[in-house]
Amino acid sequence: MLDLAIIIVSYNTKDLLRACLRSVYASTGPYAFHVTVVDNASRDGSLDMVRREFPQAAAIAAPCNGGFAYANNIGLRSYGFGQHRDPAGLPRYALLLNPDTELPPTALAAMIDLMDRRPDLGAAGPKLVLPDGRLDKACRRSFPSPASFIYRGLGLSKLFPRSRRFGQYNLTYLAEDEETEVDSVVGAFMLVRREAIEQVGLLDEAFFMHGEDLDWAFRLKKAGWRVWYYPRVQVLHHKGAASRGNVRVRYAFYQAMVIFVRKHYRRETPIWLYWLILAGIALKGSLDVGSTWLRGRWQEMMP
């Protein structure tokens, strides 16, 4: 039986993908894993590199760049997830892994051991650290409530990060190395149990990029599973390598916020607050996407 199916979605990150795969195949431990790379129409030869340098991995070319959830679902289905097959024939766990991560040799074994010891966990993630040593705050989160939307929009979460009220979304009031249950970990390294996937289904492809991991965790928690932040394992994350300065990706970020609010909070939120949140997302998104576009144009004009 395969212990772990690893799905890596690539998009123009050939060099980072190579480093990621090298770290994966340097993993130690008594667990059987297999890697599938799903390429979202890269133009840098990523898929050819995988086929040439890592023939033990499966390399799948997505028909189009349908986004992160779309490509991950292609990888999950290639192992039989979501196909209504006998669950006993599926890998025990699935790992969503970004190509801009690098794993220490014991990371996979330690994460699988955690899940084996804790059958109540539907998903878990490690401590993700940026190249400058700072915590990637997305690796442990609460669900974005209407209140947290307002606190972030007003900048209160940055002004008072140690406040349980204002720092609730990224849990900035907790120590970085405090192991704890969370609402969600991040799709850059999200280890999910087979039974949990079969219960709640695959990722929601309405999310192009961003938000699909939060939505998956929301459905897991609603189904009774727990989600765990496990900082005893530390993974390097070169965050944003494929999307930095990309207008489409910035737009997708705010689009994901709107989808999440509509999907999970529309019925339970007072109508005035619901529309206030959507208006705030639209305003902030317009400013962010606009400034990203202007910076890109300025850079193109510079000699």
ZIRASUL-V785685 format. One record per residue. RES is the residue in one letter. PSI is psi in whole degrees, -180 to 180 (none if undefined). D_FIRST is the distance of its C-alpha to the first C-alpha in whole Angstrom. Layout:
# ZIRASUL-V785685
res=RES psi=PSI d_first=D_FIRST
res=RES psi=PSI d_first=D_FIRST
This chain:
# ZIRASUL-V785685
res=M psi=136 d_first=0
res=L psi=126 d_first=4
res=D psi=-40 d_first=6
res=L psi=127 d_first=9
res=A psi=122 d_first=11
res=I psi=124 d_first=14
res=I psi=123 d_first=17
res=I psi=122 d_first=21
res=V psi=123 d_first=24
res=S psi=147 d_first=27
res=Y psi=96 d_first=30
res=N psi=43 d_first=33
res=T psi=46 d_first=31
res=K psi=-49 d_first=31
res=D psi=-42 d_first=32
res=L psi=-39 d_first=30
res=L psi=-41 d_first=27
res=R psi=-47 d_first=27
res=A psi=-39 d_first=27
res=C psi=-49 d_first=24
res=L psi=-38 d_first=22
res=R psi=-42 d_first=23
res=S psi=-37 d_first=23
res=V psi=-46 d_first=19
res=Y psi=-6 d_first=19
res=A psi=4 d_first=21
res=S psi=146 d_first=18
res=T psi=160 d_first=18
res=G psi=163 d_first=15
res=P psi=35 d_first=12
res=Y psi=142 d_first=10
res=A psi=126 d_first=8
res=F psi=162 d_first=10
res=H psi=145 d_first=11
res=V psi=135 d_first=15
res=T psi=124 d_first=17
res=V psi=122 d_first=20
res=V psi=118 d_first=22
res=D psi=128 d_first=26
res=N psi=60 d_first=29
res=A psi=46 d_first=32
res=S psi=156 d_first=32
res=R psi=9 d_first=35
res=D psi=14 d_first=35
res=G psi=21 d_first=33
res=S psi=-47 d_first=29
res=L psi=-39 d_first=27
res=D psi=-39 d_first=29
res=M psi=-44 d_first=28
res=V psi=-47 d_first=25
res=R psi=-34 d_first=24
res=R psi=-45 d_first=27
res=E psi=-20 d_first=26
res=F psi=65 d_first=22
res=P psi=-17 d_first=21
res=Q psi=-13 d_first=17
res=A psi=150 d_first=17
res=A psi=137 d_first=18
res=A psi=118 d_first=21
res=I psi=129 d_first=22
res=A psi=116 d_first=26
res=A psi=144 d_first=27
res=P psi=-28 d_first=30
res=C psi=171 d_first=32
res=N psi=85 d_first=32
res=G psi=4 d_first=31
res=G psi=176 d_first=30
res=F psi=-49 d_first=27
res=A psi=-43 d_first=26
res=Y psi=-48 d_first=26
res=A psi=-39 d_first=24
res=N psi=-37 d_first=21
res=N psi=-34 d_first=21
res=I psi=-45 d_first=21
res=G psi=-43 d_first=18
res=L psi=-42 d_first=16
res=R psi=-29 d_first=17
res=S psi=-21 d_first=16
res=Y psi=-4 d_first=12
res=G psi=-4 d_first=13
res=F psi=141 d_first=15
res=G psi=12 d_first=18
res=Q psi=8 d_first=18
res=H psi=36 d_first=18
res=R psi=175 d_first=15
res=D psi=116 d_first=13
res=P psi=-29 d_first=11
res=A psi=-20 d_first=9
res=G psi=-2 d_first=7
res=L psi=159 d_first=8
res=P psi=148 d_first=7
res=R psi=-30 d_first=8
res=Y psi=155 d_first=11
res=A psi=139 d_first=13
res=L psi=119 d_first=16
res=L psi=123 d_first=19
res=L psi=128 d_first=21
res=N psi=149 d_first=24
res=P psi=-11 d_first=25
res=D psi=28 d_first=28
res=T psi=156 d_first=26
res=E psi=129 d_first=26
res=L psi=142 d_first=23
res=P psi=157 d_first=24
res=P psi=-30 d_first=22
res=T psi=3 d_first=20
res=A psi=-50 d_first=20
res=L psi=-45 d_first=16
res=A psi=-42 d_first=16
res=A psi=-39 d_first=19
res=M psi=-41 d_first=18
res=I psi=-40 d_first=14
res=D psi=-41 d_first=16
res=L psi=-49 d_first=19
res=M psi=-36 d_first=16
res=D psi=-36 d_first=15
res=R psi=-19 d_first=18
res=R psi=81 d_first=20
res=P psi=-9 d_first=18
res=D psi=-10 d_first=21
res=L psi=126 d_first=20
res=G psi=-29 d_first=19
res=A psi=157 d_first=20
res=A psi=158 d_first=21
res=G psi=154 d_first=23
res=P psi=-177 d_first=24
res=K psi=122 d_first=28
res=L psi=130 d_first=29
res=V psi=133 d_first=32
res=L psi=163 d_first=34
res=P psi=-27 d_first=36
res=D psi=5 d_first=39
res=G psi=-9 d_first=37
res=R psi=154 d_first=38
res=L psi=135 d_first=35
res=D psi=104 d_first=33
res=K psi=-21 d_first=35
res=A psi=-12 d_first=32
res=C psi=-7 d_first=29
res=R psi=118 d_first=30
res=R psi=157 d_first=32
res=S psi=161 d_first=34
res=F psi=143 d_first=34
res=P psi=98 d_first=37
res=S psi=165 d_first=40
res=P psi=-38 d_first=43
res=A psi=-43 d_first=45
res=S psi=-31 d_first=42
res=F psi=-44 d_first=43
res=I psi=-45 d_first=47
res=Y psi=-42 d_first=47
res=R psi=-40 d_first=45
res=G psi=-35 d_first=47
res=L psi=-4 d_first=50
res=G psi=10 d_first=49
res=L psi=-29 d_first=49
res=S psi=-31 d_first=45
res=K psi=-36 d_first=46
res=L psi=-36 d_first=50
res=F psi=64 d_first=48
res=P psi=-24 d_first=45
res=R psi=-1 d_first=45
res=S psi=131 d_first=46
res=R psi=-30 d_first=43
res=R psi=-55 d_first=45
res=F psi=-24 d_first=45
res=G psi=23 d_first=42
res=Q psi=-33 d_first=40
res=Y psi=-52 d_first=38
res=N psi=8 d_first=37
res=L psi=40 d_first=37
res=T psi=-10 d_first=39
res=Y psi=-9 d_first=41
res=L psi=151 d_first=38
res=A psi=145 d_first=38
res=E psi=-31 d_first=35
res=D psi=20 d_first=33
res=E psi=114 d_first=33
res=E psi=131 d_first=30
res=T psi=159 d_first=30
res=E psi=140 d_first=29
res=V psi=172 d_first=30
res=D psi=-41 d_first=30
res=S psi=146 d_first=28
res=V psi=-176 d_first=26
res=V psi=150 d_first=27
res=G psi=-7 d_first=25
res=A psi=-29 d_first=25
res=F psi=95 d_first=22
res=M psi=108 d_first=21
res=L psi=123 d_first=17
res=V psi=138 d_first=16
res=R psi=142 d_first=14
res=R psi=-50 d_first=12
res=E psi=-34 d_first=15
res=A psi=-42 d_first=18
res=I psi=-45 d_first=17
res=E psi=-26 d_first=17
res=Q psi=-43 d_first=20
res=V psi=-13 d_first=22
res=G psi=-179 d_first=21
res=L psi=-175 d_first=21
res=L psi=151 d_first=24
res=D psi=114 d_first=27
res=E psi=2 d_first=29
res=A psi=-25 d_first=32
res=F psi=119 d_first=32
res=F psi=-50 d_first=32
res=M psi=133 d_first=32
res=H psi=143 d_first=32
res=G psi=-25 d_first=31
res=E psi=-32 d_first=28
res=D psi=-41 d_first=26
res=L psi=-44 d_first=29
res=D psi=-42 d_first=29
res=W psi=-46 d_first=25
res=A psi=-39 d_first=26
res=F psi=-44 d_first=29
res=R psi=-36 d_first=27
res=L psi=-47 d_first=24
res=K psi=-39 d_first=27
res=K psi=-31 d_first=29
res=A psi=0 d_first=26
res=G psi=1 d_first=26
res=W psi=155 d_first=23
res=R psi=152 d_first=25
res=V psi=134 d_first=24
res=W psi=134 d_first=25
res=Y psi=123 d_first=26
res=Y psi=84 d_first=25
res=P psi=-3 d_first=28
res=R psi=-19 d_first=27
res=V psi=131 d_first=25
res=Q psi=129 d_first=27
res=V psi=137 d_first=26
res=L psi=135 d_first=29
res=H psi=111 d_first=30
res=H psi=75 d_first=32
res=K psi=138 d_first=33
res=G psi=16 d_first=35
res=A psi=-36 d_first=34
res=A psi=-6 d_first=34
res=S psi=-2 d_first=36
res=R psi=125 d_first=39
res=G psi=10 d_first=42
res=N psi=118 d_first=41
res=V psi=-40 d_first=43
res=R psi=-39 d_first=40
res=V psi=-40 d_first=38
res=R psi=-41 d_first=40
res=Y psi=-42 d_first=41
res=A psi=-33 d_first=38
res=F psi=-48 d_first=37
res=Y psi=-32 d_first=40
res=Q psi=-40 d_first=39
res=A psi=-38 d_first=36
res=M psi=-42 d_first=38
res=V psi=-44 d_first=40
res=I psi=-44 d_first=37
res=F psi=-45 d_first=36
res=V psi=-47 d_first=39
res=R psi=-40 d_first=40
res=K psi=-38 d_first=36
res=H psi=-17 d_first=36
res=Y psi=-6 d_first=40
res=R psi=-44 d_first=42
res=R psi=-30 d_first=43
res=E psi=-3 d_first=43
res=T psi=134 d_first=45
res=P psi=141 d_first=49
res=I psi=-37 d_first=50
res=W psi=-38 d_first=52
res=L psi=-37 d_first=50
res=Y psi=-49 d_first=47
res=W psi=-30 d_first=49
res=L psi=-42 d_first=50
res=I psi=-47 d_first=47
res=L psi=-39 d_first=46
res=A psi=-40 d_first=50
res=G psi=-42 d_first=49
res=I psi=-42 d_first=45
res=A psi=-43 d_first=47
res=L psi=-51 d_first=50
res=K psi=-40 d_first=48
res=G psi=-42 d_first=46
res=S psi=-43 d_first=49
res=L psi=-43 d_first=50
res=D psi=-50 d_first=47
res=V psi=-40 d_first=46
res=G psi=-45 d_first=50
res=S psi=-36 d_first=50
res=T psi=-42 d_first=47
res=W psi=-44 d_first=49
res=L psi=-40 d_first=52
res=R psi=-39 d_first=50
res=G psi=-42 d_first=49
res=R psi=-40 d_first=52
res=W psi=-43 d_first=54
res=Q psi=-36 d_first=51
res=E psi=-32 d_first=52
res=M psi=-21 d_first=56
res=M psi=140 d_first=56
res=P psi=none d_first=57
